[in-house]
Amino acid sequence: MKQSGRRLTSLLLVGCIGVTGCSKKEEGPTHPAAELPAAEDAPAQPSGPPPGTLPREGEAAARPPVHVVIPGDGGAARQPEALPGETQQEAAETAPTAGNDTAAAAPAPTPAPAPANAADLPAEDPKNREWTASKVELKRRPGASVTLRSVRAGQHADFDRVVFEFEGQQLPGYALEYVDKPIIQCGSGDPTPVAGQGWLQVRFTPARGHNDQGQATVAEREIKPRLPIILELERICDFEGEVTWVLGNKSPNKYRVMELHGPTRLVVDVQH
């Protein structure tokens, strides 16, 4: 009887140990990191979006937070608009700081110093590009005579054009006006016949139509382009810093004058 009781007690003890062992196996060992205290210098996790940002709302709230930064001007930053004649880079350098309404504009770039003889090198007068029959004049006094390289003429829809091309970057001074006969050669004083009924004289100073060896840079002294209005071109002077050509026009029609560069040219248009 006692033995039976001992066996029953042993069986109960073995069963209890078995059950307890299974329970501990299911829990698993504790990870060592879980027992370490939190670092004192660990940065605090933000509880909301950073200042100046817009959090997602609605269905997007369940997704990982994505914050969109809104610029100070309430919209996307834009490139400054370049003014006429101003490059995008120049516009950016003088534009106010983006995203800050109170930012002062950057100082304008310091203009390049004017050349010493700026008074003798005035810019083109825009009025000279208007049609006129009156005298057109612009005086310039560069240090040396500018060399005339070529003279050519052509027909356009409403006007005939003559192009005087010069060497270098600067045009000489010029004066244009209708003159009366006789047309006189400046060197000899002899009269020169020129076709047409309207003689437009184009005078350049200081300029020359020859090179250092004395050879003419424009071989032809008389050109007959056979255009509707311009019937003849005649060179009447290349002497002491003056070069003069006369346009023999069919009639004294209005004309205009334009300065062009790359290469350096003076353009004379005569209306049909």
matplotlib code that plots the C-alpha trace (Angstrom):
import matplotlib.pyplot as plt

x = [0.0, 2.8, 4.6, 1.6, 1.4, 5.0, 4.6, 1.6, 3.5, 6.5, 4.3, 2.7, 6.1, 7.4, 4.2, 4.6, 8.2, 7.3, 4.6, 6.8, 9.6, 7.3, 6.1, 9.7, 10.6, 7.8, 8.8, 12.3, 15.4, 15.3, 17.4, 20.4, 19.6, 16.3, 17.9, 20.2, 19.0, 18.1, 21.0, 20.9, 22.1, 19.8, 17.9, 14.2, 12.0, 9.7, 6.1, 4.9, 6.0, 8.9, 8.1, 7.2, 6.0, 2.7, 1.8, -0.3, -4.0, -6.8, -5.8, -2.2, -2.1, -1.9, 1.2, 4.7, 4.8, 6.2, 6.5, 6.5, 8.4, 6.5, 8.8, 8.4, 6.6, 3.9, 5.0, 7.8, 11.0, 11.1, 14.0, 14.2, 12.9, 15.7, 15.1, 15.7, 19.4, 20.1, 21.3, 19.7, 22.9, 22.9, 19.3, 20.0, 22.8, 20.6, 17.5, 16.2, 16.9, 14.2, 11.8, 12.3, 10.0, 12.1, 15.4, 17.0, 18.0, 21.6, 23.5, 23.7, 27.0, 29.4, 29.4, 32.6, 34.6, 34.0, 36.9, 39.1, 37.9, 34.2, 33.2, 34.7, 33.0, 29.2, 26.8, 24.5, 21.5, 18.3, 16.7, 19.1, 17.2, 14.1, 13.4, 14.4, 15.6, 17.5, 21.1, 22.2, 25.5, 27.4, 30.9, 33.6, 37.3, 39.1, 42.8, 43.5, 41.7, 39.4, 40.0, 37.1, 37.2, 34.4, 31.3, 28.3, 24.8, 21.6, 17.8, 15.2, 11.4, 10.8, 14.3, 17.8, 20.7, 24.4, 26.8, 30.1, 32.2, 35.1, 38.1, 38.1, 35.4, 34.7, 33.0, 34.3, 32.1, 29.8, 27.7, 25.0, 23.1, 21.8, 24.0, 23.7, 25.9, 28.6, 30.1, 33.8, 36.7, 38.4, 42.0, 41.9, 38.9, 37.6, 33.8, 32.6, 29.4, 27.1, 23.9, 20.5, 18.6, 19.3, 22.9, 23.3, 26.8, 28.2, 31.3, 33.4, 36.0, 38.6, 38.8, 40.8, 40.2, 43.8, 46.4, 49.8, 51.3, 48.9, 46.9, 43.1, 41.2, 38.1, 39.4, 36.4, 35.9, 32.7, 30.0, 26.8, 24.5, 21.5, 19.0, 15.5, 16.6, 20.4, 21.8, 25.5, 28.1, 31.0, 34.0, 35.1, 37.5, 40.2, 42.4, 43.7, 41.5, 38.3, 36.5, 33.5, 31.1, 28.1, 25.0, 23.5, 19.8, 17.0, 15.3, 16.1, 14.0, 14.1, 16.8, 17.9, 21.2, 22.0, 25.2, 25.8, 28.6, 30.2, 31.6, 31.5, 29.2, 27.3, 24.1, 22.3, 18.8, 17.0, 13.3, 11.8]
y = [0.0, 2.4, 1.5, 2.3, 5.7, 6.4, 5.5, 7.8, 10.6, 10.1, 10.1, 13.3, 14.9, 13.8, 15.2, 18.5, 18.8, 18.0, 20.6, 23.3, 22.5, 23.0, 26.3, 27.7, 26.5, 28.4, 31.7, 31.7, 33.4, 37.2, 39.2, 41.0, 44.3, 44.5, 44.6, 47.6, 51.1, 53.8, 56.0, 59.5, 61.2, 59.5, 62.1, 62.4, 61.1, 63.9, 63.5, 65.4, 67.0, 69.5, 73.2, 74.6, 71.3, 69.9, 66.4, 64.0, 63.7, 61.3, 57.9, 59.0, 59.3, 55.5, 55.4, 56.3, 60.1, 62.2, 65.9, 68.4, 71.6, 74.7, 77.7, 81.0, 82.5, 79.8, 78.1, 76.5, 78.6, 80.2, 81.4, 85.2, 86.6, 88.1, 91.6, 92.4, 92.3, 90.6, 87.0, 84.5, 84.5, 88.3, 88.2, 85.6, 87.7, 90.7, 88.9, 88.9, 85.8, 83.2, 82.2, 85.3, 88.2, 90.6, 89.8, 92.8, 92.7, 92.0, 95.1, 95.7, 94.8, 97.7, 99.0, 98.7, 101.9, 104.0, 104.2, 107.3, 108.6, 107.8, 111.4, 110.8, 107.4, 108.0, 105.1, 104.8, 107.1, 105.1, 108.0, 107.3, 104.0, 106.0, 106.8, 110.4, 112.5, 115.0, 114.9, 112.1, 112.6, 111.0, 112.2, 109.9, 110.5, 107.2, 107.2, 106.0, 105.8, 102.8, 100.7, 100.1, 96.5, 96.1, 97.7, 95.7, 96.3, 94.3, 94.5, 93.8, 93.8, 97.5, 99.0, 98.7, 98.2, 99.2, 97.7, 99.3, 96.8, 97.9, 96.3, 96.0, 96.6, 100.3, 102.2, 105.7, 108.8, 109.3, 111.9, 111.3, 113.8, 114.5, 116.7, 118.6, 118.2, 118.5, 115.6, 116.4, 114.1, 115.3, 114.7, 116.2, 118.5, 117.1, 116.6, 113.0, 111.9, 109.8, 108.2, 109.1, 112.1, 111.8, 111.7, 110.5, 111.3, 109.0, 110.3, 108.5, 110.2, 109.2, 106.3, 105.1, 102.9, 101.6, 99.5, 100.4, 99.8, 102.3, 99.6, 100.1, 97.8, 98.1, 97.6, 99.0, 102.8, 102.6, 100.0, 99.7, 97.2, 97.7, 97.9, 99.5, 102.7, 102.6, 102.8, 103.5, 103.7, 106.0, 106.5, 110.2, 110.4, 108.5, 111.2, 112.5, 110.4, 110.8, 108.1, 109.2, 107.4, 108.7, 106.6, 107.6, 107.0, 107.1, 109.7, 111.3, 108.8, 108.5, 106.4, 105.0, 104.1, 101.2, 100.1, 96.3, 94.3, 90.9, 92.0, 95.8, 97.4, 100.5, 99.7, 102.3, 101.4, 103.5, 103.1, 102.0]
z = [0.0, 0.8, -2.3, -4.4, -2.8, -3.4, -7.1, -7.4, -5.8, -8.1, -11.2, -10.1, -9.5, -12.9, -14.6, -12.8, -13.8, -17.5, -17.6, -16.0, -18.5, -21.5, -20.1, -19.8, -23.3, -24.9, -23.2, -24.6, -23.2, -22.5, -25.0, -23.3, -24.9, -23.2, -19.9, -20.8, -19.6, -22.2, -23.2, -21.6, -24.8, -27.2, -29.3, -28.5, -31.3, -32.8, -31.9, -35.0, -38.3, -38.2, -38.2, -41.6, -43.0, -44.1, -42.8, -44.8, -43.9, -44.6, -46.0, -46.2, -42.4, -42.1, -44.3, -43.2, -42.6, -45.5, -44.9, -47.8, -47.2, -48.2, -49.4, -47.7, -50.8, -50.6, -53.9, -55.8, -56.2, -59.6, -61.8, -62.0, -65.2, -67.3, -68.6, -72.3, -72.9, -69.6, -69.3, -66.9, -64.9, -64.5, -63.5, -60.8, -59.4, -58.8, -57.7, -54.1, -52.0, -52.8, -50.0, -47.9, -48.5, -46.3, -48.0, -49.6, -53.2, -54.0, -55.0, -58.8, -60.4, -60.7, -64.3, -66.2, -66.4, -69.5, -71.9, -71.7, -75.0, -74.5, -75.4, -78.8, -79.3, -78.8, -79.2, -82.2, -82.2, -82.6, -84.5, -87.3, -88.0, -88.9, -92.5, -93.4, -96.3, -94.0, -93.0, -90.6, -88.8, -85.9, -85.0, -83.7, -83.1, -82.5, -82.2, -85.8, -89.1, -89.5, -92.6, -95.1, -96.1, -98.6, -100.2, -101.5, -102.5, -102.8, -103.3, -100.7, -100.9, -100.2, -100.3, -101.7, -99.3, -99.3, -96.8, -95.8, -93.9, -91.7, -90.0, -86.2, -83.7, -84.0, -86.7, -87.7, -87.6, -90.5, -92.3, -94.9, -97.0, -100.4, -102.5, -105.8, -108.8, -109.7, -107.8, -107.2, -106.6, -103.4, -104.6, -108.0, -107.8, -111.1, -111.5, -111.7, -113.5, -111.3, -112.5, -111.1, -109.9, -106.2, -105.0, -101.4, -100.1, -97.4, -95.7, -93.1, -90.8, -89.6, -92.1, -95.0, -98.0, -98.4, -96.5, -95.1, -98.6, -100.2, -102.0, -102.2, -100.0, -102.2, -105.8, -107.6, -107.4, -109.5, -108.9, -110.9, -109.1, -111.4, -108.5, -108.6, -106.9, -106.4, -109.9, -109.1, -106.3, -106.8, -104.5, -104.6, -101.7, -99.8, -98.6, -95.2, -93.0, -95.1, -97.2, -99.2, -101.5, -103.4, -104.0, -107.4, -106.7, -109.3, -107.1, -103.7, -101.7, -97.9, -96.3, -93.0, -91.3, -89.0, -87.2, -87.1, -85.5, -86.1, -88.5, -88.1, -90.7, -91.6, -93.5, -95.6, -96.9, -99.5, -99.9, -103.3]

ax = plt.figure().add_subplot(projection="3d")
ax.plot(x, y, z, "-o")
ax.set_aspect("equal")
plt.show()
